[in-house]
Amino acid sequence: MFLNSVVKSYVEALLSRGNNAEAKKGLDEHISRFYESPNNGSEPYYKLQCGQDFAILHFQNWGSEPLKPSDKWTQAFGERVFTYIMPTRQLFRGNMRVDSIPIAASSV
C-alpha cells in the first residue's frame, strides 16, 4: 500500500497466526517484494523511487518473540520489519523491543 505523495512510503502488513513454515514463508515473501521480482525479472515487485521508503508491519497473534525470516532477509528484518506481538502487546523492530504498549482502561 502506497501511503501518499507527501509521506512517500510503502507499507506492507501481514498477520502471522502460528510459528510454522507457512508463517515464515509469508514473512519472507513480504520482505522480498521490495528487493526481488515475483517472476524472476530484473525489477522488484515495488519499484521505489528516489526518496521513497518502506516498512513491513507484522502482526503476530502468538508467542512473545518475533517470528524470524530466513537468513537471506536478516538485515532487512532488522531495519524494516516492525512486529507487534498481540498477546504481550509489545512492539519490536527486527529482534529489538521498541516499546511496551499499555492496555487502555475501558470505561463502561
N, C-alpha and C positions, 0 to 999 in steps of 0.2 A: 504494500500500500504506500503510495507516494503521498506525503502529508500536504505540502503546498510549495509554491514557489518562494515563499519567504523563509520557511524552515529549511527547504532544500534537502529533505531527508526521506529515506525509505525505512519502513518498519515492517518486519515480518513478525507474526505472532503464532505461537503454537502451544498446544496443551499436551503434556505427557501424562498418561494415565497409569504407567507402571514402569518398573525398572527392568526392561527387557530389550531384546534386539530390535524389535519394531520401533520402540520409542527412540532408541539411539539412532536408528536409520533415519527417522523423521527429523531429528535434530541435525544430523549430517546434511540432509537434503536442504533444509532451510539455510544453513550456512553456505552451502555450495552455490546457491543461486546468485550470490554476489561475486563469486570467483570463477565459476565454470559454466559452460554451455550445457543445457539439458540434453542436447543431441550431439555431443562431442564436436561442436563447431568451435569457432575461434572466439566468439563473443559470449560473455556471461549472460545469464537469464535477465538480470537487471543491468542495464548499461548506464552506469553512474557517470554523470558529467562532472567537470571540474568544480569543486566546491560542494558537491553533494556528499552526504554522509548516510550511514545506515546503522541500524541496531536490530537485534532479534530479541523479542520479548517472549520468554519461555515460562509458561505457567505449568507448575508441577503439582499434582494433587496427591502426592505420596512422599514419604521419606523426610529426611532432614538435611540432606546434602544434594547439590545439583547433579543431575544426570550429566555425564561427561560424553562428549562426542568421540569419534575415532581419533587416533593420534594425528591424522592428517590435518585436523581442524583445531588442534590445541591452541595455537596462537590466536586465531580468530575468536575462539571461545573466550579466551581471557580478556579480549579487547571489546568484543561486540555483542556478547550474549548476556542478557540480564535475566536471571531466573528468580521467579517469585515462587517460593515453596508455600503452598496454601495451608497445609496443616500447622506449620510453625510460624507462619506469617513473617518469613524472613526473605530479604532480597539479597541476591548475590550478583556480582559482576564476575563472570567466569567462576573461579573457585573461592573468590574473596567475598566475605559477607560485607554488604554495604550498610545495612540498617535493619533494625527490627521494627516492624510496623505494629503499633499498639492496637489492641482491639478496642473499637469505638463502643462507648457506653450507649446502650439503646434506651430510648425513653418510650414508655408505653402509656 
